[in-house]
């Protein structure tokens, strides 16, 4: 059984905001990758809202999509890839 760490929603929101800011600064990111990352982050934002409202959990595909995007960013955007992976780690710790 995995040992989940309680992560404050504010920490996740802060990390999510930082990831959005880094995405905005990524100048050479192609439109398709940018749109895919925005869509995955929007899914995460919805899940965070659902968790706060104790609603039924949403699908868990967003972290997998984020990981796939991080792999694609490795060569041209290593900093963004690292930030995405760090965020995925926080999601995992929070049980999302």
N, C-alpha and C positions, 0 to 999 in steps of 0.2 A: 504494500500500500504506500502511495506517495505521501510524503509529509508536506502539506501545504502551509505556507506562511501567510499570516493575515497581512494583507497589503491594504493600506488606506486608499479609498477611492480618490482622494486628493492627489496621492502620489501617482496613481495611474493617469489621472487627468493632466497633471503637470508633465509627465513623461510624454503623453499623447500630444500635448501642445508643443513641446520641444521637437517632437518628430515632425509635426506639421510645419514648424518653422524651418527645420532643416530641409524638408522637402521643397519648401518655397525658395530656398537658397540654391538648390541643385540646378545649376544653369544648363547643363548639358543632358539633362534627363529627357528621354524621348516622351512624347505625349501619351503613348499607349501605356508605358510603365508608370507615368505620373497618374494617369486615370485609374489604373489598376490599384496603385498604392492608396490613392484617395478613397476608392471604393472599399478596400479592406479596412482602412482606418474608420470609415463611417460605420461599417459593420461592428467594429469594436466599440465605438461610441454608443451604438444602440444597445449592445450587450451590457455595457456599463450602466446605462440607464435602466435596463431591465433588472439588473442585479440590485440596484438601489431600491427599486420598486417591488422587489420580490416577485417579479413576474416569471413566467415559464422561461427557462433558458433558451437562447437562440442557438442556431447551429454552430458547431465549433470549427467551421471551415476557414474562418478568417486567419487564425494563426498559421495554418498550413499555407494559405495563399501568401501571407507575409514572408514566410520562410522561403518560398519559391522565388519571390521578388528579391529577397536579400541575396540569394544565390546569383541571380542575374545582375545585381548591382556590384558584386565583388570586384570586378576588374575596373570599371569606370567610376564607381562611386563607393569606395571602400568605407568611407566614414558613414555614409547613409546606410550601408549594409550592416555595419556594426551597431548603429543606433536602432535599426529595425530588430536586430537579434536581441539587443538589450531589452527592448520593449516586449518582445515575445517571451523573454525570460520572466519579466514582471507579470505578464498575463498568466503564465504557468504557475507562478508562486501564488497568484490570487485565485487560482482554480478556474480561470476563464479559458 
